[in-house]
Amino acid sequence: MSKRLSGKRIMITGAAQGIGLAIAKGFVREDASLLLIDRDEALLNAEALKLREEGYRVIAHAVDITDAAAIRQATSQASDDFGQINALVNNAGVNVFSEPLETTDDEWNRCFDINLKGAWNCSKAVLPGLIEQGGGVILNIASTHAFTIIPHTFPYPLAKHALLGMTKSLGLEYAAKNVRVNALAPGYVATQKVIDYWNSFPDPEAAKAETMKLHPGGRIASPEEIAMAAVFMISDECPFMNATCLTVDGGLSVQQHPA
């Protein structure tokens, strides 16, 4: 019996840690072959080696997703190594939080270069191959910031709103080519970034408790829970799901006021 991602050759960005690494681990367990992309070369190579030592088909390229030429080169090399990419997870991103009038030009450019332009660079690199093969899947890791606003997090929500717009635009543009483009919107996830955020407060445990209180179930997601949703969305189990966004936040964005 074949596994859920057998035959999938998937590129994952931001794959060296956090949600991206959890997605990579979830995908290889379902028999996918992976091209892992991240800027942190040492961490990326270490994690890729662990997966290869477990017998999984994984290659890694330390690439900055804002470098379109380098992304094209990495995808071309992957085609030589294990065949043309037929799915992409645009996971790489960066939090850039500020008040609007305090946002510098450098912060603005960094936010949009990584969270939006980088995702487009990767999509543009794989789309011709997806069309040539008769179809494929692009999954953009968005955020609940893509449809809600938290004060003082500017301009990050703008970039994530735009990423959702790109998801819908590409999904409609290439639907007739059998290319599905969707987004997955996590809320709070127990990654190192979130832990670092709690640790930035004088009382980290109190900060953590406040975060938990925002959620109807009193907890936040694990990276593995986001990976489970990504497996479904990349798989052939939702062939008519296109140009839309799946929210995985435990009800956070539905609840108007915390209990």
Backbone as numpy.savetxt, mean C-alpha at the origin, in Angstrom:
# Nx Ny Nz CAx CAy CAz Cx Cy Cz
-4.42 -28.80 -5.03 -5.27 -27.60 -5.03 -4.39 -26.35 -5.03
-4.62 -25.47 -6.02 -3.80 -24.27 -6.12 -4.17 -23.28 -5.02
-3.19 -22.46 -4.66 -3.44 -21.45 -3.65 -4.01 -20.20 -4.30
-4.40 -19.25 -3.48 -5.21 -18.12 -3.93 -4.46 -17.18 -4.88
-3.14 -17.13 -4.80 -2.38 -16.23 -5.65 -1.41 -16.97 -6.57
-1.67 -18.23 -6.82 -0.83 -18.99 -7.76 -0.85 -18.30 -9.13
0.32 -18.16 -9.71 0.43 -17.50 -11.01 0.52 -15.99 -10.95
0.40 -15.43 -9.76 0.51 -13.98 -9.62 1.98 -13.58 -9.44
2.40 -12.60 -10.21 3.74 -12.02 -10.11 3.53 -10.56 -9.70
3.78 -10.28 -8.45 3.29 -9.05 -7.84 4.43 -8.15 -7.38
4.31 -6.89 -7.71 5.23 -5.87 -7.24 4.61 -5.17 -6.04
5.38 -5.06 -4.96 4.91 -4.39 -3.74 5.91 -3.30 -3.37
5.44 -2.09 -3.21 6.31 -1.00 -2.79 6.20 -0.77 -1.28
7.24 -0.18 -0.72 7.27 0.00 0.73 7.22 -1.33 1.45
7.99 -2.29 0.93 7.83 -3.70 1.33 8.77 -4.14 2.43
9.62 -3.27 2.95 10.64 -3.71 3.91 10.14 -3.79 5.34
8.97 -3.20 5.61 8.48 -3.21 6.98 6.99 -2.89 7.00
6.40 -2.97 8.18 5.02 -2.55 8.37 4.01 -3.29 7.52
3.05 -2.55 7.00 1.98 -3.14 6.20 2.54 -3.80 4.95
3.51 -3.16 4.30 4.07 -3.73 3.07 4.69 -5.08 3.29
5.45 -5.24 4.37 6.08 -6.52 4.67 5.03 -7.57 5.04
4.01 -7.16 5.79 2.94 -8.10 6.13 2.22 -8.57 4.88
2.00 -7.67 3.93 1.37 -8.05 2.66 2.26 -9.03 1.91
3.56 -8.76 1.88 4.48 -9.67 1.19 4.41 -11.07 1.79
4.42 -11.16 3.11 4.36 -12.46 3.77 3.03 -13.16 3.49
1.95 -12.39 3.48 0.66 -12.98 3.18 0.57 -13.48 1.74
1.20 -12.75 0.83 1.14 -13.12 -0.58 1.95 -14.38 -0.88
3.17 -14.47 -0.32 3.98 -15.65 -0.65 3.36 -16.93 -0.09
2.66 -16.81 1.03 1.99 -17.99 1.58 0.88 -18.48 0.66
0.41 -17.58 -0.22 -0.60 -17.96 -1.20 0.01 -18.19 -2.57
1.34 -18.44 -2.60 2.05 -18.91 -3.79 2.35 -17.82 -4.82
2.37 -16.57 -4.41 2.73 -15.50 -5.34 4.25 -15.40 -5.48
4.70 -14.92 -6.63 6.09 -14.51 -6.83 6.14 -12.99 -6.65
7.17 -12.49 -5.97 7.17 -11.08 -5.59 8.39 -10.31 -6.05
8.14 -9.07 -6.46 9.17 -8.05 -6.62 8.95 -7.05 -5.49
9.89 -6.99 -4.55 9.77 -6.10 -3.42 10.59 -4.82 -3.67
9.96 -3.68 -3.41 10.57 -2.38 -3.64 10.58 -1.60 -2.33
11.72 -0.99 -2.01 11.80 -0.10 -0.85 13.07 0.73 -0.98
13.10 1.88 -0.33 14.30 2.71 -0.34 15.36 2.22 0.64
14.93 1.52 1.69 15.86 1.05 2.72 16.51 -0.26 2.25
17.65 -0.13 1.61 18.28 -1.28 0.96 18.64 -2.38 1.94
19.25 -2.02 3.07 19.69 -3.04 4.03 18.51 -3.81 4.60
17.48 -3.10 5.02 16.31 -3.76 5.60 15.57 -4.58 4.56
15.45 -4.03 3.36 14.76 -4.74 2.28 15.46 -6.05 1.95
16.77 -5.99 1.78 17.51 -7.19 1.41 17.46 -8.24 2.53
17.48 -7.78 3.77 17.41 -8.72 4.89 16.08 -9.44 4.92
14.99 -8.71 4.72 13.66 -9.34 4.74 13.45 -10.23 3.52
13.94 -9.80 2.37 13.81 -10.62 1.16 14.59 -11.93 1.31
15.77 -11.85 1.93 16.58 -13.05 2.15 15.84 -14.04 3.05
15.22 -13.54 4.10 14.46 -14.42 4.99 13.37 -15.17 4.22
12.68 -14.47 3.35 11.60 -15.11 2.59 12.16 -16.13 1.60
13.30 -15.80 0.97 13.90 -16.76 0.03 14.38 -18.00 0.78
14.92 -17.81 1.96 15.40 -18.95 2.75 14.25 -19.86 3.16
13.04 -19.33 3.19 11.87 -20.14 3.48 11.30 -20.81 2.22
11.96 -20.56 1.10 11.58 -21.23 -0.14 10.67 -20.44 -1.06
10.46 -19.17 -0.76 9.55 -18.36 -1.57 10.29 -17.67 -2.71
9.56 -17.36 -3.77 10.11 -16.70 -4.96 10.03 -15.18 -4.77
11.16 -14.61 -4.39 11.19 -13.19 -4.05 12.46 -12.56 -4.61
12.30 -11.43 -5.29 13.44 -10.60 -5.68 13.22 -9.21 -5.10
14.28 -8.47 -4.89 14.18 -7.17 -4.24 15.05 -6.15 -4.96
14.52 -4.95 -5.07 15.28 -3.83 -5.65 15.12 -2.62 -4.74
16.22 -2.06 -4.30 16.18 -0.84 -3.51 16.03 0.34 -4.46
14.81 0.84 -4.54 14.47 1.88 -5.51 13.62 2.95 -4.82
13.85 4.19 -5.17 12.99 5.29 -4.75 11.85 5.40 -5.75
10.62 5.28 -5.29 9.49 5.26 -6.22 9.28 6.60 -6.91
9.92 7.66 -6.44 9.82 8.94 -7.15 10.72 8.99 -8.37
11.56 7.97 -8.54 12.47 7.87 -9.69 11.82 6.96 -10.73
11.13 7.56 -11.68 10.36 6.78 -12.65 11.24 5.86 -13.49
12.41 6.32 -13.87 13.30 5.50 -14.69 13.78 4.28 -13.92
14.09 4.45 -12.64 14.54 3.33 -11.82 13.41 2.31 -11.62
12.20 2.78 -11.48 11.05 1.87 -11.35 10.86 1.07 -12.63
10.98 1.73 -13.77 10.86 1.00 -15.05 11.93 -0.07 -15.17
13.14 0.26 -14.74 14.23 -0.70 -14.79 13.97 -1.89 -13.89
13.46 -1.65 -12.70 13.18 -2.73 -11.76 12.10 -3.66 -12.29
11.06 -3.11 -12.89 9.99 -3.97 -13.41 10.47 -4.75 -14.63
11.34 -4.14 -15.43 11.90 -4.84 -16.58 12.77 -6.01 -16.13
13.59 -5.77 -15.09 14.44 -6.83 -14.56 13.60 -7.96 -13.99
12.51 -7.63 -13.33 11.64 -8.66 -12.76 11.04 -9.53 -13.86
10.71 -8.92 -14.99 10.18 -9.69 -16.12 11.19 -10.71 -16.60
12.47 -10.33 -16.60 13.52 -11.25 -17.00 13.69 -12.36 -15.97
13.48 -12.03 -14.69 13.74 -13.00 -13.62 12.62 -14.03 -13.47
11.36 -13.58 -13.49 10.28 -14.57 -13.28 9.04 -14.34 -14.14
9.11 -13.42 -15.09 7.95 -13.18 -15.95 7.34 -11.82 -15.66
6.55 -11.38 -16.59 6.00 -10.02 -16.52 5.09 -9.85 -15.31
5.25 -8.72 -14.65 4.40 -8.39 -13.50 2.93 -8.38 -13.93
2.07 -9.03 -13.15 0.64 -8.97 -13.47 -0.20 -8.42 -12.32
0.45 -7.90 -11.28 -0.27 -7.21 -10.21 0.68 -6.28 -9.48
0.14 -5.20 -8.95 0.92 -4.17 -8.26 0.20 -3.75 -6.99
0.97 -3.63 -5.92 0.45 -3.02 -4.69 1.25 -1.75 -4.42
0.60 -0.62 -4.58 1.21 0.67 -4.28 1.02 0.94 -2.78
1.99 0.50 -2.00 1.89 0.63 -0.55 2.77 1.74 0.01
3.87 2.06 -0.64 4.82 3.03 -0.09 4.13 4.38 0.15
4.40 4.96 1.30 3.82 6.26 1.63 4.57 6.89 2.78
4.23 8.14 3.03 4.88 8.86 4.12 3.85 9.79 4.76
3.87 9.86 6.10 3.02 10.79 6.81 3.65 12.17 6.78
2.90 13.14 6.31 3.33 14.54 6.37 2.18 15.31 7.00
2.29 15.62 8.27 1.22 16.25 9.03 1.64 17.65 9.47
0.77 18.61 9.21 1.05 19.98 9.61 -0.26 20.76 9.64
-0.19 22.01 10.03 -1.30 22.93 9.82 -1.10 23.56 8.45
-2.19 23.84 7.72 -2.04 24.30 6.34 -1.05 25.44 6.16
-1.19 26.51 6.92 -0.33 27.68 6.70 1.08 27.49 7.22
1.31 26.41 7.92 2.67 26.11 8.40 3.38 25.09 7.52
2.68 24.58 6.50 3.26 23.58 5.60 4.26 24.24 4.66
5.47 23.73 4.65 6.49 24.28 3.75 6.36 23.67 2.36
6.99 24.33 1.40 6.99 23.79 0.04 7.65 22.41 -0.01
8.72 22.24 0.76 9.41 20.95 0.79 8.49 19.85 1.34
7.73 20.16 2.39 6.80 19.18 2.95 5.71 18.84 1.94
5.18 19.85 1.28 4.14 19.64 0.27 4.67 18.72 -0.84
5.84 19.05 -1.37 6.41 18.27 -2.48 6.71 16.84 -2.03
7.26 16.67 -0.86 7.58 15.34 -0.35 6.31 14.50 -0.22
5.26 15.11 0.30 4.00 14.39 0.49 3.44 13.90 -0.84
3.37 14.78 -1.82 2.76 14.40 -3.09 3.69 13.57 -3.96
5.00 13.81 -3.87 5.94 13.01 -4.65 5.87 11.53 -4.26
5.79 11.25 -2.97 5.80 9.86 -2.51 4.41 9.25 -2.53
3.42 9.95 -1.97 2.10 9.36 -1.81 1.28 9.31 -3.09
1.58 10.18 -4.04 0.77 10.21 -5.28 1.62 9.97 -6.52
2.63 10.80 -6.72 3.45 10.64 -7.93 4.15 9.29 -7.95
4.63 8.84 -6.79 5.29 7.54 -6.74 4.35 6.41 -7.13
3.11 6.49 -6.65 2.13 5.47 -7.02 1.84 5.51 -8.52
1.81 6.70 -9.08 1.60 6.82 -10.53 2.80 6.29 -11.30
4.01 6.59 -10.84 5.20 6.06 -11.52 5.14 4.53 -11.62
4.76 3.90 -10.52 4.71 2.43 -10.50 3.56 1.91 -11.37
2.42 2.58 -11.30 1.29 2.17 -12.13 1.62 2.30 -13.61
2.24 3.42 -13.96 2.61 3.66 -15.36 3.61 2.63 -15.85
4.48 2.17 -14.97 5.49 1.18 -15.36 4.87 -0.19 -15.66
3.81 -0.56 -14.92 3.26 -1.91 -15.09 2.05 -1.96 -16.01
1.36 -0.85 -16.20 0.11 -0.88 -16.97 0.27 -1.43 -18.40
1.29 -1.03 -19.15 1.41 -1.59 -20.50 1.49 -3.12 -20.49
2.22 -3.67 -19.53 2.33 -5.12 -19.43 1.02 -5.77 -19.04
0.27 -5.14 -18.13 -1.03 -5.68 -17.75 -1.96 -5.74 -18.95
-1.96 -4.67 -19.72 -2.83 -4.62 -20.91 -2.39 -5.66 -21.93
-1.09 -5.76 -22.13 -0.55 -6.74 -23.10 -0.91 -8.17 -22.72
-0.92 -8.47 -21.43 -1.23 -9.82 -20.96 -2.73 -10.12 -20.94
-3.53 -9.11 -21.16 -4.97 -9.32 -21.15 -5.62 -9.06 -19.81
-4.90 -8.39 -18.92 -5.50 -8.02 -17.64 -4.53 -8.09 -16.49
-4.98 -7.60 -15.35 -4.17 -7.60 -14.14 -4.83 -6.75 -13.08
-4.11 -6.52 -12.00 -4.68 -5.83 -10.85 -3.70 -4.80 -10.30
-4.21 -3.64 -9.97 -3.47 -2.64 -9.21 -4.25 -2.36 -7.93
-3.55 -2.42 -6.81 -4.16 -2.12 -5.52 -3.39 -0.98 -4.87
-4.07 0.12 -4.63 -3.47 1.27 -3.98 -3.82 1.26 -2.50
-2.81 1.28 -1.65 -3.06 1.36 -0.22 -3.30 2.82 0.14
-4.55 3.13 0.36 -4.95 4.51 0.67 -4.95 4.68 2.18
-6.04 5.18 2.72 -6.14 5.46 4.15 -7.53 6.00 4.40
-7.98 5.95 5.64 -9.23 6.64 5.96 -9.07 8.15 5.78
-7.83 8.63 5.70 -7.58 10.04 5.35 -8.03 10.35 3.92
-8.33 9.32 3.13 -8.77 9.53 1.75 -10.21 10.02 1.67
-10.95 9.95 2.78 -12.34 10.43 2.76 -12.77 11.07 4.09
-11.86 11.21 5.02 -12.13 11.95 6.25 -10.98 12.92 6.50
-11.23 13.91 7.32 -10.20 14.91 7.59 -9.96 15.00 9.09
-8.71 14.90 9.50 -8.31 15.14 10.87 -7.54 16.47 10.88
-7.94 17.43 11.69 -7.22 18.70 11.72 -5.73 18.50 12.01
-4.94 19.37 11.43 -3.49 19.41 11.64 -2.76 18.23 10.96
-3.42 17.55 10.02 -2.74 16.48 9.27 -2.50 16.89 7.81
-2.65 18.14 7.50 -2.42 18.67 6.16 -0.94 18.50 5.79
-0.59 18.15 4.52 -1.44 17.93 3.36 -1.69 16.45 3.06
-1.40 15.58 4.02 -1.54 14.13 3.79 -2.92 13.73 3.28
-4.02 14.23 3.86 -5.33 13.82 3.34 -5.55 14.24 1.89
-4.95 15.36 1.48 -5.10 15.79 0.09 -4.50 14.75 -0.85
-3.31 14.27 -0.49 -2.65 13.28 -1.33 -3.44 11.98 -1.38
-4.00 11.57 -0.24 -4.76 10.32 -0.20 -6.11 10.47 -0.90
-6.74 11.64 -0.81 -7.94 11.88 -1.61 -7.60 11.76 -3.10
-6.47 12.33 -3.49 -6.05 12.27 -4.89 -5.73 10.84 -5.32
-5.15 10.06 -4.42 -4.85 8.66 -4.74 -6.14 7.89 -4.99
-7.17 8.20 -4.22 -8.46 7.57 -4.45 -9.03 8.00 -5.80
-8.83 9.27 -6.15 -9.27 9.74 -7.46 -8.53 9.03 -8.59
-7.23 8.81 -8.42 -6.46 8.10 -9.43 -6.94 6.65 -9.55
-7.28 6.05 -8.43 -7.80 4.69 -8.43 -9.05 4.60 -9.30
-9.97 5.51 -9.09 -11.23 5.50 -9.85 -10.98 5.80 -11.32
-10.11 6.76 -11.58 -9.84 7.15 -12.97 -9.21 6.01 -13.76
-8.17 5.39 -13.19 -7.51 4.29 -13.89 -8.43 3.07 -13.99
-9.22 2.84 -12.94 -10.13 1.71 -12.97 -11.12 1.80 -14.12
-11.66 2.99 -14.34 -12.61 3.18 -15.44 -11.90 3.16 -16.79
-10.73 3.78 -16.84 -9.99 3.91 -18.10 -9.64 2.54 -18.69
-9.27 1.59 -17.82 -8.74 0.33 -18.33 -9.62 -0.88 -18.00
-10.86 -0.62 -17.59 -11.77 -1.73 -17.29 -11.99 -2.62 -18.50
-12.11 -2.04 -19.67 -12.33 -2.82 -20.89 -11.11 -3.64 -21.27
-9.96 -3.33 -20.68 -8.74 -4.10 -20.91 -8.55 -5.18 -19.84
-9.57 -5.37 -19.01 -9.55 -6.37 -17.94 -8.52 -6.05 -16.86
-8.27 -4.78 -16.68 -7.39 -4.33 -15.60 -8.26 -3.75 -14.48
-8.17 -4.33 -13.30 -8.90 -3.83 -12.14 -7.98 -2.94 -11.31
-8.49 -1.78 -10.91 -7.73 -0.86 -10.07 -8.60 -0.49 -8.87
-8.15 -0.87 -7.70 -8.91 -0.62 -6.48 -8.00 -0.03 -5.40
-8.62 0.40 -4.33 -7.88 0.92 -3.18 -8.32 0.19 -1.93
-7.43 0.16 -0.97 -7.70 -0.41 0.34 -7.36 0.68 1.36
-8.32 1.00 2.24 -8.13 2.11 3.17 -8.07 1.61 4.60
-6.87 1.43 5.15 -6.75 1.11 6.57 -6.99 2.35 7.43
-7.34 2.11 8.68 -7.31 3.17 9.68 -6.01 3.03 10.46
-6.11 3.07 11.78 -4.93 2.86 12.61 -4.49 1.39 12.52
-3.20 1.19 12.32 -2.63 -0.15 12.24 -1.41 -0.19 13.17
-1.24 -1.30 13.85 -0.15 -1.42 14.84 1.20 -1.63 14.16
1.66 -0.59 13.49 2.98 -0.59 12.87 3.95 0.18 13.77
5.22 0.14 13.41 6.22 0.88 14.18 5.95 2.38 14.14
5.42 2.87 13.03 5.11 4.29 12.92 4.09 4.71 13.97
3.08 3.88 14.18 2.06 4.20 15.18 2.65 4.12 16.59
3.48 3.11 16.81 4.14 3.00 18.12 5.04 4.22 18.38
5.75 4.65 17.35 6.59 5.85 17.49 5.74 7.08 17.80
4.55 7.14 17.20 3.64 8.25 17.46 3.23 8.26 18.93
2.85 7.09 19.46 2.49 7.02 20.88 3.68 7.42 21.75
4.86 6.97 21.36 6.05 7.24 22.17 6.48 8.71 22.13
5.89 9.49 21.23 6.21 10.91 21.15 5.51 11.71 22.24
4.56 11.08 22.95 3.83 11.75 24.02 4.51 11.52 25.36
4.30 12.42 26.31 4.89 12.22 27.65 4.43 10.91 28.30
3.19 10.51 28.03 2.64 9.27 28.57 2.20 8.39 27.40
3.09 7.55 26.84 2.74 6.73 25.68 1.53 5.81 25.91
1.41 5.26 27.09 0.29 4.36 27.36 -1.04 5.09 27.32
-1.04 6.31 27.82 -2.26 7.11 27.76 -2.62 7.47 26.32
-1.59 7.78 25.53 -1.82 8.08 24.11 -2.38 6.86 23.39
-1.82 5.70 23.69 -2.32 4.46 23.10 -3.77 4.22 23.49
-4.10 4.44 24.76 -5.47 4.23 25.23 -6.44 5.16 24.52
-6.02 6.39 24.26 -6.89 7.34 23.55 -7.15 6.87 22.12
-6.13 6.31 21.48 -6.31 5.77 20.13 -7.30 4.61 20.15
-7.16 3.72 21.09 -8.06 2.57 21.18 -9.50 3.01 21.39
-9.70 4.07 22.16 -11.05 4.55 22.45 -11.78 5.05 21.21
-11.02 5.42 20.19 -11.64 5.90 18.95 -12.36 4.78 18.19
-12.04 3.54 18.52 -12.51 2.40 17.74 -13.65 1.68 18.46
-14.73 1.37 17.74 -15.86 0.69 18.37 -15.47 -0.60 19.07
-14.51 -1.33 18.53 -14.08 -2.59 19.13 -13.00 -2.45 20.17
-12.53 -1.22 20.39 -11.53 -0.97 21.41 -10.13 -1.42 21.07
-9.86 -1.65 19.79 -8.51 -2.04 19.38 -8.26 -1.54 17.97
-6.99 -1.60 17.54 -6.65 -1.24 16.17 -6.24 -2.50 15.41
-6.03 -2.36 14.10 -5.71 -3.51 13.26 -4.27 -3.93 13.42
-4.02 -5.18 13.18 -2.66 -5.67 13.00 -2.30 -5.56 11.52
-1.01 -5.44 11.19 -0.62 -5.44 9.77 -1.12 -6.67 9.04
-1.17 -7.80 9.74 -1.61 -9.05 9.11 -3.08 -8.98 8.69
-3.88 -8.24 9.42 -5.30 -8.10 9.06 -5.46 -7.28 7.78
-4.62 -6.30 7.60 -4.64 -5.54 6.35 -4.15 -6.42 5.20
-3.16 -7.25 5.47 -2.64 -8.16 4.45 -3.71 -9.15 3.99
-4.54 -9.61 4.91 -5.61 -10.54 4.55 -6.57 -9.91 3.55
-6.90 -8.64 3.76 -7.77 -7.93 2.82 -7.08 -7.76 1.47
-5.78 -7.49 1.50 -5.03 -7.31 0.25 -4.99 -8.60 -0.55
-4.84 -9.73 0.11 -4.87 -11.02 -0.59 -6.18 -11.16 -1.36
-7.28 -10.87 -0.70 -8.59 -10.96 -1.36 -8.67 -10.05 -2.58
-8.20 -8.82 -2.44 -8.37 -7.85 -3.51 -7.45 -8.10 -4.70
-6.30 -8.73 -4.46 -5.40 -9.07 -5.56 -5.81 -10.39 -6.21
-6.48 -11.24 -5.47 -6.87 -12.56 -5.97 -7.96 -12.45 -7.03
-8.33 -13.60 -7.59 -9.40 -13.65 -8.58 -10.77 -13.87 -7.93
-10.86 -13.63 -6.63 -12.10 -13.86 -5.90 -13.07 -12.68 -5.99
-12.60 -11.56 -6.52 -13.49 -10.39 -6.65 -13.34 -9.79 -8.05
-13.65 -10.56 -9.09 -13.39 -10.13 -10.46 -14.21 -8.94 -10.94
-15.32 -8.64 -10.25 -16.14 -7.51 -10.67 -15.97 -6.30 -9.74
-14.97 -6.34 -8.90 -14.67 -5.23 -8.00 -13.65 -4.33 -8.68
-14.06 -3.11 -9.02 -13.18 -2.23 -9.78 -13.51 -0.78 -9.48
-12.45 0.06 -9.45 -12.59 1.51 -9.29 -13.27 1.88 -7.97
-12.99 1.11 -6.93 -13.62 1.37 -5.65 -12.61 1.20 -4.52
-13.08 1.39 -3.30 -12.20 1.35 -2.13 -12.82 0.50 -1.03
-12.03 -0.41 -0.50 -12.44 -1.24 0.62 -11.84 -0.65 1.89
-12.71 -0.30 2.85 -12.25 0.28 4.11 -12.08 -0.81 5.16
-10.92 -0.84 5.78 -10.61 -1.83 6.82 -10.12 -1.05 8.04
-11.08 -0.58 8.84 -10.72 0.29 9.97 -11.49 -0.03 11.24
-12.16 -1.18 11.29 -12.88 -1.57 12.49 -14.06 -0.68 12.82
-14.54 0.09 11.85 -15.66 0.98 12.09 -15.27 2.39 12.49
-13.97 2.68 12.54 -13.48 3.99 12.95 -14.13 5.14 12.19
-14.17 5.05 10.86 -14.64 6.17 10.04 -16.16 6.27 10.02
-16.87 5.29 10.53 -18.33 5.33 10.58 -18.82 6.02 11.84
-18.07 5.88 12.90 -18.49 6.40 14.20 -18.25 7.91 14.26
-19.33 8.67 14.43 -19.19 10.13 14.41 -18.45 10.64 15.64
-18.77 10.09 16.79 -18.08 10.46 18.02 -17.67 9.21 18.77
-16.47 9.15 19.33 -16.08 7.97 20.10 -16.96 7.80 21.34
-17.14 6.57 21.75 -17.98 6.28 22.91 -17.35 6.84 24.17
